[in-house]
Amino acid sequence: MAEATEIAEMQHDLRKECDDRKRRRAPNYFCGDRVFVTTHHLSNAAKRRTTKFMPKRYGYYIILTQKQPTSYVIANPDNPNEPVGAYHTSALKVYKQDESATPVHPLRKRRRPRKTYTFGSSPRRSGRRRNQRGGLGQSHFLSPSYQEMAPR
């Protein structure tokens, strides 16, 4: 029986090693680090709330201590001595101060790009309209043959 337990533990350790190679490393936070806390909201039709428009993270909060290898106790920056609760590393995200509030690239309106004109072409249209094939279209109201056929 002891031999079977030992073999099972060895197999467990081997599987853990293989699986850990594929996993991401958990971020290490230190006391005093600032983090956002991920929230999980539920939609509520009675209160007219939709999860789509609710914030995904709250924060920032300050890390007080490491409770376990993967969980941390956090506190509100307004009252740093009183802990808010313990959260797993998957629910925490680093707060980066050096990010600027302005976007790197200015936002553009999404629309059709402007037409570029080559040498010799002009942006102005002539007074006459062209049909899809590029020829000048004739209005049947103005053509002399139509005026002759019209009843009087």
Wavefront OBJ file of the C-alpha trace (Angstrom):
o trace
v 0.000 0.000 0.000
v 2.811 2.401 0.873
v 4.491 1.598 -2.443
v 1.325 2.457 -4.400
v 1.000 5.770 -2.552
v 4.632 6.607 -3.302
v 4.180 5.850 -7.016
v 1.015 7.981 -7.144
v 2.865 10.905 -5.524
v 5.753 10.573 -7.989
v 3.322 10.596 -10.919
v 1.579 13.618 -9.437
v 4.897 15.489 -9.168
v 5.812 14.606 -12.770
v 2.452 15.831 -14.059
v 2.808 19.051 -12.061
v 6.267 19.724 -13.520
v 5.022 19.198 -17.089
v 1.975 21.395 -16.553
v 3.922 24.161 -14.820
v 6.162 24.553 -17.879
v 3.131 25.717 -19.885
v 1.738 28.052 -17.228
v 2.449 31.724 -16.808
v 4.354 32.755 -13.734
v 2.238 34.468 -11.099
v 3.265 38.110 -10.656
v 5.078 38.895 -7.439
v 3.730 41.895 -5.596
v 5.466 43.595 -2.697
v 4.146 45.557 0.274
v 3.181 49.047 -0.832
v 2.557 48.148 -4.490
v -0.509 49.706 -6.059
v -2.961 47.403 -7.801
v -6.381 47.345 -9.425
v -8.913 44.749 -8.265
v -10.912 42.927 -10.929
v -14.635 42.840 -10.242
v -17.333 40.461 -11.380
v -20.613 42.281 -11.889
v -23.943 40.727 -12.735
v -26.497 42.379 -14.959
v -29.707 43.421 -13.258
v -32.642 44.305 -15.481
v -34.737 45.552 -12.554
v -32.116 48.185 -11.715
v -31.396 48.783 -15.417
v -27.738 47.767 -15.120
v -25.723 46.044 -17.802
v -22.354 44.428 -17.178
v -21.113 45.755 -20.486
v -21.099 49.309 -19.157
v -19.795 48.635 -15.642
v -16.116 49.087 -14.752
v -14.005 45.936 -14.966
v -11.578 46.967 -12.251
v -11.671 49.088 -9.132
v -8.728 50.809 -7.645
v -6.173 51.615 -6.996
v -5.482 49.742 -3.731
v -2.277 49.204 -1.749
v -0.908 45.756 -0.914
v -0.397 45.291 2.834
v 0.897 41.736 3.177
v 1.176 38.447 1.365
v -1.270 36.049 2.978
v -0.342 32.952 0.942
v 1.942 32.401 -2.063
v -0.845 33.473 -4.437
v -3.037 35.780 -2.330
v -2.500 39.259 -0.942
v -4.220 41.453 1.635
v -5.042 44.890 0.241
v -6.059 48.217 1.773
v -7.680 51.416 0.589
v -5.132 54.236 0.044
v -7.329 56.627 2.069
v -7.075 54.322 5.106
v -3.936 52.186 4.582
v -3.973 50.543 8.029
v -7.391 48.914 7.638
v -7.431 45.862 5.311
v -10.190 45.618 2.713
v -9.767 41.907 2.078
v -7.570 39.173 0.633
v -7.478 38.656 -3.134
v -5.886 36.088 -5.432
v -3.215 37.238 -7.887
v -5.551 36.512 -10.800
v -7.879 39.264 -9.498
v -5.091 41.858 -9.202
v -3.516 43.991 -11.910
v -0.558 46.344 -11.536
v -1.350 50.058 -11.365
v 1.080 51.908 -13.622
v 1.548 55.569 -12.777
v 3.716 56.556 -15.712
v 0.982 55.993 -18.294
v -0.168 59.262 -19.783
v -3.849 60.061 -19.902
v -3.671 61.086 -23.542
v -3.617 58.386 -26.211
v -0.411 57.756 -28.135
v -2.130 58.161 -31.488
v -4.927 60.708 -31.842
v -8.301 59.179 -32.535
v -9.473 59.390 -36.115
v -13.011 59.364 -37.341
v -13.789 56.153 -39.140
v -14.874 57.052 -42.617
v -13.904 56.652 -46.213
v -10.384 57.973 -46.905
v -10.094 61.189 -48.875
v -9.633 60.896 -52.599
v -6.138 61.734 -53.805
v -5.973 63.624 -57.060
v -3.306 63.024 -59.653
v -1.726 65.678 -61.809
v -4.222 66.879 -64.389
v -7.345 65.798 -62.573
v -9.346 68.368 -60.764
v -11.456 68.085 -57.639
v -14.228 70.130 -59.203
v -17.027 68.449 -61.048
v -18.238 69.646 -64.353
v -21.813 70.869 -64.554
v -22.893 67.727 -66.394
v -23.473 64.457 -64.653
v -21.760 61.295 -65.785
v -23.319 57.872 -65.814
v -21.705 54.755 -64.327
v -19.736 54.027 -67.487
v -18.200 57.468 -67.469
v -20.132 58.912 -70.391
v -22.291 61.974 -70.226
v -25.876 61.010 -69.588
v -28.765 62.636 -71.399
v -31.998 63.372 -69.708
v -34.966 61.944 -71.632
v -36.987 65.027 -70.685
v -34.660 67.306 -72.614
v -33.991 65.174 -75.662
v -35.683 66.517 -78.806
v -36.985 63.098 -79.862
v -38.882 62.721 -76.594
v -40.385 66.209 -76.848
v -41.742 65.423 -80.310
v -43.407 62.251 -79.049
v -44.949 63.852 -75.986
v -48.755 64.397 -76.249
v -49.984 67.963 -76.376
l 1 2 3 4 5 6 7 8 9 10 11 12 13 14 15 16 17 18 19 20 21 22 23 24 25 26 27 28 29 30 31 32 33 34 35 36 37 38 39 40 41 42 43 44 45 46 47 48 49 50 51 52 53 54 55 56 57 58 59 60 61 62 63 64 65 66 67 68 69 70 71 72 73 74 75 76 77 78 79 80 81 82 83 84 85 86 87 88 89 90 91 92 93 94 95 96 97 98 99 100 101 102 103 104 105 106 107 108 109 110 111 112 113 114 115 116 117 118 119 120 121 122 123 124 125 126 127 128 129 130 131 132 133 134 135 136 137 138 139 140 141 142 143 144 145 146 147 148 149 150 151 152
